[in-house]
Amino acid sequence: MKERRGREIAGDLHRVRRGRHQRFASTLPQDPSNRPARVAVTLALAHRVRRGIESGEIRNQADAARRLGLTRARLSQILDLTNLAPDLQEEILLLEAVDGREPLSERSLRGILRFQTWAEQRARRGDPLDSAGETSVCTRHSPRQFPLRPLNVIGRITREEASSG
């Protein structure tokens, strides 16, 4: 019978977390690294694409999707982020991921995007962007509980709102 030999490591091991994965390292982890949250970068990209389309630099959404290597559906999801209330967008743009942990997912914002008015978006968001940044948007509701968009919505503003404003 063969004798099993394992690897023996002398010294201290420290648990290192990278995203969802954990491993052990022989050196101490560095101070927490901060970077902009993925959803903040996506929102900034959405504004850049929207500006490019408005300025004529990009012909249309299909052209933008081709240039970015995205599907038109995915680009539509990204551009929908620009329809969030301005104060929500500001909070999102200031979010940071610490040690690879994202404070908020773009997917969790889609439930809020189903509401046409900014007041409804603010009311439905709960407290997703509290100071710790750890809770998620729409944790109390499943996406199927939200009403569908009416057909008369153009750029998230109904005809009645446009004529009164």
N, CA and C atoms as an extended XYZ file, in Angstrom:
495
Properties=species:S:1:pos:R:3:atomname:S:1:resname:S:1:resid:I:1 pbc="F F F"
N         0.822       -1.168        0.000 N   MET     1
C         0.000        0.000        0.000 CA  MET     1
C         0.877        1.247        0.000 C   MET     1
N         0.463        2.223       -0.841 N   LYS     2
C         1.253        3.434       -0.958 CA  LYS     2
C         1.006        4.346        0.230 C   LYS     2
N         2.056        4.980        0.625 N   GLU     3
C         1.951        5.923        1.719 CA  GLU     3
C         1.600        7.299        1.151 C   GLU     3
N         0.573        7.901        1.712 N   ARG     4
C         0.164        9.224        1.240 CA  ARG     4
C         1.080       10.273        1.852 C   ARG     4
N         1.481       11.163        0.980 N   ARG     5
C         2.314       12.255        1.455 CA  ARG     5
C         1.587       13.554        1.173 C   ARG     5
N         1.456       14.353        2.141 N   GLY     6
C         0.827       15.656        1.979 CA  GLY     6
C         1.874       16.744        1.983 C   GLY     6
N         1.464       17.914        1.684 N   ARG     7
C         2.382       19.040        1.688 CA  ARG     7
C         2.298       19.706        3.044 C   ARG     7
N         3.398       19.959        3.632 N   GLU     8
C         3.440       20.588        4.933 CA  GLU     8
C         3.849       22.040        4.757 C   GLU     8
N         3.068       22.923        5.351 N   ILE     9
C         3.337       24.352        5.244 CA  ILE     9
C         3.623       24.879        6.637 C   ILE     9
N         4.762       25.510        6.774 N   ALA    10
C         5.145       26.090        8.054 CA  ALA    10
C         4.845       27.579        8.012 C   ALA    10
N         4.224       28.075        9.050 N   GLY    11
C         3.928       29.504        9.112 CA  GLY    11
C         2.441       29.750        9.259 C   GLY    11
N         2.076       31.003        9.192 N   ASP    12
C         0.674       31.388        9.343 CA  ASP    12
C        -0.016       31.441        7.987 C   ASP    12
N        -1.269       31.035        7.975 N   LEU    13
C        -2.087       31.155        6.775 CA  LEU    13
C        -3.210       32.136        7.055 C   LEU    13
N        -3.544       32.920        6.066 N   HIS    14
C        -4.591       33.920        6.189 CA  HIS    14
C        -5.617       33.690        5.091 C   HIS    14
N        -6.879       33.758        5.486 N   ARG    15
C        -7.946       33.559        4.513 CA  ARG    15
C        -8.061       34.804        3.636 C   ARG    15
N        -8.122       34.602        2.324 N   VAL    16
C        -8.238       35.691        1.363 CA  VAL    16
C        -9.519       35.473        0.570 C   VAL    16
N       -10.317       36.502        0.468 N   ARG    17
C       -11.567       36.396       -0.274 CA  ARG    17
C       -11.468       37.271       -1.518 C   ARG    17
N       -11.743       36.697       -2.672 N   ARG    18
C       -11.786       37.421       -3.936 CA  ARG    18
C       -13.121       37.118       -4.584 C   ARG    18
N       -14.044       38.056       -4.480 N   GLY    19
C       -15.380       37.807       -5.001 CA  GLY    19
C       -16.039       36.712       -4.185 C   GLY    19
N       -16.481       35.665       -4.847 N   ARG    20
C       -17.138       34.551       -4.167 CA  ARG    20
C       -16.155       33.488       -3.693 C   ARG    20
N       -14.931       33.546       -4.184 N   HIS    21
C       -13.958       32.495       -3.902 CA  HIS    21
C       -13.124       32.828       -2.673 C   HIS    21
N       -12.776       31.786       -1.934 N   GLN    22
C       -11.892       31.940       -0.788 CA  GLN    22
C       -10.681       31.047       -0.997 C   GLN    22
N        -9.569       31.516       -0.545 N   ARG    23
C        -8.364       30.704       -0.577 CA  ARG    23
C        -7.490       31.150        0.587 C   ARG    23
N        -6.393       30.482        0.747 N   PHE    24
C        -5.480       30.821        1.822 CA  PHE    24
C        -4.178       31.334        1.235 C   PHE    24
N        -3.586       32.304        1.912 N   ALA    25
C        -2.313       32.867        1.479 CA  ALA    25
C        -1.389       32.939        2.684 C   ALA    25
N        -0.106       32.930        2.405 N   SER    26
C         0.864       32.954        3.498 CA  SER    26
C         1.176       34.377        3.950 C   SER    26
N         0.766       35.355        3.182 N   THR    27
C         1.010       36.745        3.570 CA  THR    27
C        -0.281       37.382        4.051 C   THR    27
N        -0.132       38.395        4.876 N   LEU    28
C        -1.296       39.124        5.364 CA  LEU    28
C        -1.968       39.871        4.215 C   LEU    28
N        -3.289       39.921        4.215 N   PRO    29
C        -3.958       40.694        3.167 CA  PRO    29
C        -3.669       42.182        3.338 C   PRO    29
N        -3.645       42.886        2.197 N   GLN    30
C        -3.403       44.320        2.231 CA  GLN    30
C        -4.650       45.025        2.733 C   GLN    30
N        -4.512       46.326        2.938 N   ASP    31
C        -5.663       47.126        3.343 CA  ASP    31
C        -6.770       46.976        2.298 C   ASP    31
N        -8.006       47.189        2.701 N   PRO    32
C        -9.109       47.067        1.747 CA  PRO    32
C        -8.896       47.970        0.533 C   PRO    32
N        -9.134       47.422       -0.636 N   SER    33
C        -8.992       48.209       -1.854 CA  SER    33
C       -10.369       48.666       -2.313 C   SER    33
N       -10.478       49.932       -2.603 N   ASN    34
C       -11.736       50.498       -3.070 CA  ASN    34
C       -11.632       50.779       -4.558 C   ASN    34
N       -12.721       50.544       -5.240 N   ARG    35
C       -12.840       50.889       -6.649 CA  ARG    35
C       -14.306       51.220       -6.887 C   ARG    35
N       -14.619       51.908       -7.975 N   PRO    36
C       -16.031       52.198       -8.244 CA  PRO    36
C       -16.820       50.897       -8.392 C   PRO    36
N       -18.035       50.888       -7.891 N   ALA    37
C       -18.887       49.709       -8.006 CA  ALA    37
C       -19.199       49.453       -9.476 C   ALA    37
N       -19.417       48.211       -9.804 N   ARG    38
C       -19.706       47.820      -11.187 CA  ARG    38
C       -20.952       48.536      -11.711 C   ARG    38
N       -21.964       48.688      -10.860 N   VAL    39
C       -23.190       49.365      -11.290 CA  VAL    39
C       -22.919       50.846      -11.552 C   VAL    39
N       -21.994       51.452      -10.836 N   ALA    40
C       -21.635       52.850      -11.070 CA  ALA    40
C       -20.931       53.003      -12.418 C   ALA    40
N       -20.046       52.078      -12.727 N   VAL    41
C       -19.352       52.108      -14.019 CA  VAL    41
C       -20.353       51.898      -15.156 C   VAL    41
N       -21.320       50.992      -14.948 N   THR    42
C       -22.332       50.730      -15.966 CA  THR    42
C       -23.201       51.959      -16.188 C   THR    42
N       -23.577       52.649      -15.111 N   LEU    43
C       -24.375       53.865      -15.239 CA  LEU    43
C       -23.587       54.955      -15.964 C   LEU    43
N       -22.313       55.082      -15.660 N   ALA    44
C       -21.475       56.066      -16.363 CA  ALA    44
C       -21.383       55.731      -17.852 C   ALA    44
N       -21.257       54.451      -18.173 N   LEU    45
C       -21.245       54.021      -19.569 CA  LEU    45
C       -22.565       54.377      -20.245 C   LEU    45
N       -23.670       54.182      -19.551 N   ALA    46
C       -24.983       54.494      -20.110 CA  ALA    46
C       -25.077       55.980      -20.455 C   ALA    46
N       -24.579       56.830      -19.570 N   HIS    47
C       -24.605       58.267      -19.850 CA  HIS    47
C       -23.702       58.617      -21.028 C   HIS    47
N       -22.556       57.967      -21.106 N   ARG    48
C       -21.626       58.228      -22.220 CA  ARG    48
C       -22.250       57.816      -23.553 C   ARG    48
N       -22.899       56.670      -23.593 N   VAL    49
C       -23.546       56.206      -24.823 CA  VAL    49
C       -24.698       57.137      -25.180 C   VAL    49
N       -25.489       57.519      -24.193 N   ARG    50
C       -26.626       58.415      -24.440 CA  ARG    50
C       -26.131       59.748      -25.007 C   ARG    50
N       -25.039       60.297      -24.447 N   ARG    51
C       -24.466       61.544      -24.965 CA  ARG    51
C       -23.953       61.370      -26.392 C   ARG    51
N       -23.322       60.229      -26.662 N   GLY    52
C       -22.821       59.962      -28.012 CA  GLY    52
C       -23.930       59.893      -29.040 C   GLY    52
N       -25.053       59.293      -28.678 N   ILE    53
C       -26.191       59.211      -29.590 CA  ILE    53
C       -26.784       60.593      -29.817 C   ILE    53
N       -26.941       61.374      -28.744 N   GLU    54
C       -27.519       62.716      -28.867 CA  GLU    54
C       -26.627       63.662      -29.667 C   GLU    54
N       -25.316       63.507      -29.539 N   SER    55
C       -24.398       64.392      -30.255 CA  SER    55
C       -24.180       63.966      -31.696 C   SER    55
N       -24.598       62.776      -32.059 N   GLY    56
C       -24.409       62.292      -33.426 CA  GLY    56
C       -23.121       61.512      -33.610 C   GLY    56
N       -22.331       61.384      -32.571 N   GLU    57
C       -21.089       60.607      -32.631 CA  GLU    57
C       -21.400       59.130      -32.891 C   GLU    57
N       -22.507       58.672      -32.332 N   ILE    58
C       -23.001       57.308      -32.539 CA  ILE    58
C       -24.353       57.440      -33.231 C   ILE    58
N       -24.573       56.661      -34.291 N   ARG    59
C       -25.803       56.815      -35.076 CA  ARG    59
C       -27.052       56.458      -34.284 C   ARG    59
N       -27.051       55.300      -33.632 N   ASN    60
C       -28.231       54.845      -32.894 CA  ASN    60
C       -27.811       53.760      -31.906 C   ASN    60
N       -28.785       53.193      -31.208 N   GLN    61
C       -28.474       52.176      -30.202 CA  GLN    61
C       -27.877       50.931      -30.833 C   GLN    61
N       -28.346       50.567      -32.010 N   ALA    62
C       -27.807       49.379      -32.679 CA  ALA    62
C       -26.324       49.577      -32.998 C   ALA    62
N       -25.963       50.780      -33.455 N   ASP    63
C       -24.563       51.085      -33.743 CA  ASP    63
C       -23.731       51.039      -32.467 C   ASP    63
N       -24.277       51.594      -31.390 N   ALA    64
C       -23.566       51.566      -30.105 CA  ALA    64
C       -23.370       50.127      -29.627 C   ALA    64
N       -24.396       49.297      -29.781 N   ALA    65
C       -24.291       47.896      -29.361 CA  ALA    65
C       -23.213       47.178      -30.158 C   ALA    65
N       -23.149       47.439      -31.465 N   ARG    66
C       -22.106       46.810      -32.298 CA  ARG    66
C       -20.721       47.249      -31.842 C   ARG    66
N       -20.554       48.540      -31.600 N   ARG    67
C       -19.241       49.052      -31.191 CA  ARG    67
C       -18.792       48.487      -29.841 C   ARG    67
N       -19.745       48.296      -28.937 N   LEU    68
C       -19.407       47.803      -27.598 CA  LEU    68
C       -19.377       46.285      -27.509 C   LEU    68
N       -19.833       45.621      -28.548 N   GLY    69
C       -19.864       44.162      -28.521 CA  GLY    69
C       -20.962       43.619      -27.635 C   GLY    69
N       -22.067       44.349      -27.546 N   LEU    70
C       -23.206       43.938      -26.729 CA  LEU    70
C       -24.398       43.653      -27.633 C   LEU    70
N       -25.370       42.942      -27.095 N   THR    71
C       -26.615       42.783      -27.831 CA  THR    71
C       -27.427       44.060      -27.672 C   THR    71
N       -28.366       44.276      -28.576 N   ARG    72
C       -29.207       45.464      -28.470 CA  ARG    72
C       -30.060       45.411      -27.201 C   ARG    72
N       -30.477       44.212      -26.818 N   ALA    73
C       -31.283       44.069      -25.596 CA  ALA    73
C       -30.469       44.457      -24.368 C   ALA    73
N       -29.225       44.016      -24.298 N   ARG    74
C       -28.380       44.354      -23.146 CA  ARG    74
C       -28.108       45.853      -23.103 C   ARG    74
N       -27.865       46.451      -24.260 N   LEU    75
C       -27.637       47.890      -24.285 CA  LEU    75
C       -28.885       48.639      -23.836 C   LEU    75
N       -30.057       48.144      -24.183 N   SER    76
C       -31.300       48.772      -23.720 CA  SER    76
C       -31.404       48.704      -22.202 C   SER    76
N       -31.018       47.570      -21.630 N   GLN    77
C       -31.028       47.453      -20.168 CA  GLN    77
C       -30.083       48.479      -19.548 C   GLN    77
N       -28.927       48.637      -20.139 N   ILE    78
C       -27.944       49.584      -19.603 CA  ILE    78
C       -28.448       51.015      -19.737 C   ILE    78
N       -29.002       51.364      -20.895 N   LEU    79
C       -29.496       52.725      -21.110 CA  LEU    79
C       -30.706       53.037      -20.239 C   LEU    79
N       -31.457       52.026      -19.837 N   ASP    80
C       -32.592       52.242      -18.943 CA  ASP    80
C       -32.152       52.828      -17.601 C   ASP    80
N       -30.908       52.596      -17.208 N   LEU    81
C       -30.422       53.143      -15.935 CA  LEU    81
C       -30.457       54.666      -15.918 C   LEU    81
N       -30.385       55.288      -17.089 N   THR    82
C       -30.422       56.756      -17.134 CA  THR    82
C       -31.817       57.289      -16.842 C   THR    82
N       -32.809       56.407      -16.761 N   ASN    83
C       -34.171       56.830      -16.440 CA  ASN    83
C       -34.454       56.820      -14.939 C   ASN    83
N       -33.470       56.479      -14.148 N   LEU    84
C       -33.637       56.546      -12.699 CA  LEU    84
C       -33.694       57.999      -12.242 C   LEU    84
N       -34.273       58.221      -11.099 N   ALA    85
C       -34.324       59.566      -10.516 CA  ALA    85
C       -32.898       60.092      -10.329 C   ALA    85
N       -32.688       61.374      -10.566 N   PRO    86
C       -31.324       61.928      -10.486 CA  PRO    86
C       -30.638       61.692       -9.142 C   PRO    86
N       -31.376       61.796       -8.039 N   ASP    87
C       -30.735       61.580       -6.741 CA  ASP    87
C       -30.326       60.123       -6.567 C   ASP    87
N       -31.098       59.187       -7.127 N   LEU    88
C       -30.706       57.774       -7.078 CA  LEU    88
C       -29.463       57.541       -7.927 C   LEU    88
N       -29.421       58.192       -9.090 N   GLN    89
C       -28.238       58.059       -9.942 CA  GLN    89
C       -26.997       58.599       -9.245 C   GLN    89
N       -27.146       59.712       -8.558 N   GLU    90
C       -26.003       60.291       -7.848 CA  GLU    90
C       -25.488       59.336       -6.769 C   GLU    90
N       -26.411       58.738       -6.017 N   GLU    91
C       -26.007       57.775       -4.986 CA  GLU    91
C       -25.301       56.584       -5.610 C   GLU    91
N       -25.812       56.109       -6.726 N   ILE    92
C       -25.217       54.950       -7.393 CA  ILE    92
C       -23.817       55.283       -7.892 C   ILE    92
N       -23.650       56.468       -8.480 N   LEU    93
C       -22.339       56.851       -9.013 CA  LEU    93
C       -21.288       57.000       -7.925 C   LEU    93
N       -21.703       57.217       -6.687 N   LEU    94
C       -20.754       57.365       -5.577 CA  LEU    94
C       -20.442       56.043       -4.884 C   LEU    94
N       -21.097       54.958       -5.279 N   LEU    95
C       -20.863       53.661       -4.636 CA  LEU    95
C       -19.469       53.135       -4.952 C   LEU    95
N       -18.903       52.415       -3.993 N   GLU    96
C       -17.597       51.787       -4.182 CA  GLU    96
C       -17.672       50.325       -3.775 C   GLU    96
N       -16.944       49.506       -4.487 N   ALA    97
C       -16.798       48.105       -4.117 CA  ALA    97
C       -15.552       48.002       -3.242 C   ALA    97
N       -15.689       47.378       -2.099 N   VAL    98
C       -14.568       47.224       -1.176 CA  VAL    98
C       -14.151       45.763       -1.197 C   VAL    98
N       -12.895       45.532       -1.493 N   ASP    99
C       -12.339       44.174       -1.583 CA  ASP    99
C       -13.162       43.277       -2.501 C   ASP    99
N       -13.623       43.822       -3.601 N   GLY   100
C       -14.348       43.026       -4.572 CA  GLY   100
C       -15.803       42.766       -4.247 C   GLY   100
N       -16.299       43.281       -3.136 N   ARG   101
C       -17.705       43.081       -2.763 CA  ARG   101
C       -18.539       44.225       -3.318 C   ARG   101
N       -19.452       43.869       -4.197 N   GLU   102
C       -20.320       44.865       -4.819 CA  GLU   102
C       -21.453       45.241       -3.863 C   GLU   102
N       -21.682       46.538       -3.648 N   PRO   103
C       -22.732       46.951       -2.720 CA  PRO   103
C       -24.141       46.822       -3.302 C   PRO   103
N       -24.250       46.783       -4.633 N   LEU   104
C       -25.552       46.794       -5.288 CA  LEU   104
C       -25.388       46.206       -6.681 C   LEU   104
N       -26.363       45.432       -7.115 N   SER   105
C       -26.277       44.879       -8.465 CA  SER   105
C       -27.170       45.644       -9.415 C   SER   105
N       -26.758       45.697      -10.657 N   GLU   106
C       -27.554       46.378      -11.679 CA  GLU   106
C       -28.879       45.666      -11.865 C   GLU   106
N       -28.861       44.381      -11.744 N   ARG   107
C       -30.079       43.597      -11.905 CA  ARG   107
C       -31.130       43.951      -10.848 C   ARG   107
N       -30.679       44.251       -9.646 N   SER   108
C       -31.628       44.592       -8.586 CA  SER   108
C       -32.315       45.937       -8.833 C   SER   108
N       -31.736       46.776       -9.686 N   LEU   109
C       -32.345       48.067       -9.997 CA  LEU   109
C       -33.464       47.960      -11.033 C   LEU   109
N       -33.526       46.858      -11.746 N   ARG   110
C       -34.518       46.729      -12.820 CA  ARG   110
C       -35.939       46.801      -12.302 C   ARG   110
N       -36.189       46.334      -11.092 N   GLY   111
C       -37.526       46.433      -10.519 CA  GLY   111
C       -37.950       47.874      -10.317 C   GLY   111
N       -37.031       48.723       -9.914 N   ILE   112
C       -37.335       50.132       -9.718 CA  ILE   112
C       -37.552       50.827      -11.055 C   ILE   112
N       -36.851       50.393      -12.084 N   LEU   113
C       -36.986       51.017      -13.395 CA  LEU   113
C       -38.368       50.818      -14.001 C   LEU   113
N       -39.128       49.887      -13.469 N   ARG   114
C       -40.468       49.647      -13.993 CA  ARG   114
C       -41.444       50.749      -13.605 C   ARG   114
N       -41.060       51.581      -12.650 N   PHE   115
C       -41.915       52.684      -12.231 CA  PHE   115
C       -41.560       53.914      -13.053 C   PHE   115
N       -42.610       54.584      -13.559 N   GLN   116
C       -42.387       55.680      -14.486 CA  GLN   116
C       -41.973       56.973      -13.796 C   GLN   116
N       -42.542       57.290      -12.652 N   THR   117
C       -42.231       58.576      -12.021 CA  THR   117
C       -41.098       58.420      -11.017 C   THR   117
N       -40.365       59.489      -10.860 N   TRP   118
C       -39.248       59.461       -9.922 CA  TRP   118
C       -39.738       59.291       -8.501 C   TRP   118
N       -40.908       59.841       -8.181 N   ALA   119
C       -41.463       59.695       -6.830 CA  ALA   119
C       -41.744       58.226       -6.527 C   ALA   119
N       -42.295       57.506       -7.504 N   GLU   120
C       -42.548       56.072       -7.314 CA  GLU   120
C       -41.242       55.313       -7.152 C   GLU   120
N       -40.234       55.681       -7.938 N   GLN   121
C       -38.933       55.008       -7.827 CA  GLN   121
C       -38.345       55.211       -6.440 C   GLN   121
N       -38.421       56.435       -5.945 N   ARG   122
C       -37.876       56.722       -4.612 CA  ARG   122
C       -38.644       55.969       -3.535 C   ARG   122
N       -39.969       55.896       -3.698 N   ALA   123
C       -40.791       55.209       -2.696 CA  ALA   123
C       -40.546       53.707       -2.718 C   ALA   123
N       -40.312       53.143       -3.868 N   ARG   124
C       -40.167       51.688       -3.998 CA  ARG   124
C       -38.771       51.175       -3.707 C   ARG   124
N       -37.814       52.055       -3.671 N   ARG   125
C       -36.448       51.562       -3.498 CA  ARG   125
C       -36.169       51.094       -2.091 C   ARG   125
N       -36.965       51.500       -1.106 N   GLY   126
C       -36.666       51.127        0.271 CA  GLY   126
C       -35.430       51.866        0.713 C   GLY   126
N       -34.513       51.172        1.339 N   ASP   127
C       -33.242       51.765        1.738 CA  ASP   127
C       -32.090       50.985        1.122 C   ASP   127
N       -32.018       50.923       -0.209 N   PRO   128
C       -30.988       50.099       -0.810 CA  PRO   128
C       -29.605       50.680       -0.693 C   PRO   128
N       -29.521       51.992       -0.578 N   LEU   129
C       -28.218       52.629       -0.602 CA  LEU   129
C       -27.920       53.289        0.734 C   LEU   129
N       -28.128       52.523        1.802 N   ASP   130
C       -27.845       53.085        3.111 CA  ASP   130
C       -26.344       53.286        3.262 C   ASP   130
N       -25.932       53.829        4.386 N   SER   131
C       -24.522       54.183        4.532 CA  SER   131
C       -23.604       52.987        4.405 C   SER   131
N       -24.052       51.811        4.817 N   ALA   132
C       -23.214       50.616        4.672 CA  ALA   132
C       -23.250       50.094        3.255 C   ALA   132
N       -24.317       50.382        2.527 N   GLY   133
C       -24.402       49.953        1.140 CA  GLY   133
C       -24.548       48.458        0.986 C   GLY   133
N       -25.127       47.779        1.983 N   GLU   134
C       -25.170       46.329        1.920 CA  GLU   134
C       -26.539       45.765        1.572 C   GLU   134
N       -27.591       46.553        1.689 N   THR   135
C       -28.897       46.019        1.361 CA  THR   135
C       -29.178       46.225       -0.112 C   THR   135
N       -30.073       45.450       -0.635 N   SER   136
C       -30.338       45.438       -2.058 CA  SER   136
C       -31.671       46.090       -2.366 C   SER   136
N       -31.790       46.615       -3.547 N   VAL   137
C       -33.040       47.197       -4.005 CA  VAL   137
C       -34.046       46.087       -4.232 C   VAL   137
N       -35.289       46.353       -3.941 N   CYS   138
C       -36.394       45.430       -4.227 CA  CYS   138
C       -36.225       44.077       -3.552 C   CYS   138
N       -35.795       44.061       -2.320 N   THR   139
C       -35.670       42.784       -1.623 CA  THR   139
C       -37.029       42.275       -1.179 C   THR   139
N       -38.012       43.179       -1.091 N   ARG   140
C       -39.325       42.768       -0.613 CA  ARG   140
C       -40.266       42.359       -1.731 C   ARG   140
N       -39.914       42.633       -2.965 N   HIS   141
C       -40.830       42.379       -4.067 CA  HIS   141
C       -40.161       41.528       -5.136 C   HIS   141
N       -40.935       40.643       -5.716 N   SER   142
C       -40.414       39.929       -6.877 CA  SER   142
C       -40.749       40.749       -8.107 C   SER   142
N       -39.989       40.614       -9.199 N   PRO   143
C       -40.236       41.433      -10.377 CA  PRO   143
C       -41.649       41.267      -10.940 C   PRO   143
N       -42.280       40.138      -10.765 N   ARG   144
C       -43.601       39.920      -11.337 CA  ARG   144
C       -44.691       40.707      -10.607 C   ARG   144
N       -44.411       41.217       -9.424 N   GLN   145
C       -45.406       41.980       -8.682 CA  GLN   145
C       -45.503       43.420       -9.165 C   GLN   145
N       -44.560       43.874       -9.968 N   PHE   146
C       -44.578       45.251      -10.428 CA  PHE   146
C       -45.467       45.366      -11.657 C   PHE   146
N       -46.153       46.500      -11.817 N   PRO   147
C       -47.005       46.670      -12.993 CA  PRO   147
C       -46.169       46.814      -14.255 C   PRO   147
N       -46.737       46.395      -15.371 N   LEU   148
C       -46.060       46.549      -16.651 CA  LEU   148
C       -46.156       47.993      -17.109 C   LEU   148
N       -45.235       48.414      -17.958 N   ARG   149
C       -45.241       49.771      -18.465 CA  ARG   149
C       -46.416       49.960      -19.423 C   ARG   149
N       -47.145       51.056      -19.285 N   PRO   150
C       -48.205       51.307      -20.255 CA  PRO   150
C       -47.612       51.679      -21.611 C   PRO   150
N       -48.363       51.444      -22.665 N   LEU   151
C       -47.865       51.701      -24.011 CA  LEU   151
C       -47.715       53.179      -24.316 C   LEU   151
N       -48.397       54.057      -23.582 N   ASN   152
C       -48.327       55.479      -23.886 CA  ASN   152
C       -47.141       56.175      -23.219 C   ASN   152
N       -46.196       55.420      -22.706 N   VAL   153
C       -45.030       56.017      -22.061 CA  VAL   153
C       -43.958       56.254      -23.109 C   VAL   153
N       -43.521       57.486      -23.193 N   ILE   154
C       -42.460       57.844      -24.129 CA  ILE   154
C       -41.349       58.449      -23.295 C   ILE   154
N       -40.228       57.788      -23.250 N   GLY   155
C       -39.116       58.290      -22.452 CA  GLY   155
C       -39.463       58.401      -20.993 C   GLY   155
N       -40.324       57.526      -20.509 N   ARG   156
C       -40.750       57.439      -19.124 CA  ARG   156
C       -41.644       58.605      -18.700 C   ARG   156
N       -42.102       59.422      -19.641 N   ILE   157
C       -43.010       60.515      -19.306 CA  ILE   157
C       -44.303       60.282      -20.067 C   ILE   157
N       -45.415       60.244      -19.355 N   THR   158
C       -46.692       60.021      -20.027 CA  THR   158
C       -47.111       61.291      -20.760 C   THR   158
N       -48.004       61.158      -21.685 N   ARG   159
C       -48.464       62.304      -22.467 CA  ARG   159
C       -49.093       63.373      -21.578 C   ARG   159
N       -49.810       62.951      -20.542 N   GLU   160
C       -50.417       63.915      -19.632 CA  GLU   160
C       -49.359       64.741      -18.903 C   GLU   160
N       -48.296       64.084      -18.453 N   GLU   161
C       -47.230       64.798      -17.760 CA  GLU   161
C       -46.516       65.757      -18.713 C   GLU   161
N       -46.329       65.334      -19.955 N   ALA   162
C       -45.619       66.169      -20.928 CA  ALA   162
C       -46.446       67.411      -21.256 C   ALA   162
N       -47.779       67.273      -21.380 N   SER   163
C       -48.604       68.426      -21.735 CA  SER   163
C       -48.778       69.381      -20.551 C   SER   163
N       -48.738       68.846      -19.323 N   SER   164
C       -48.893       69.717      -18.164 CA  SER   164
C       -47.608       70.442      -17.792 C   SER   164
N       -46.465       69.892      -18.207 N   GLY   165
C       -45.181       70.455      -17.825 CA  GLY   165
C       -44.760       71.479      -18.757 C   GLY   165
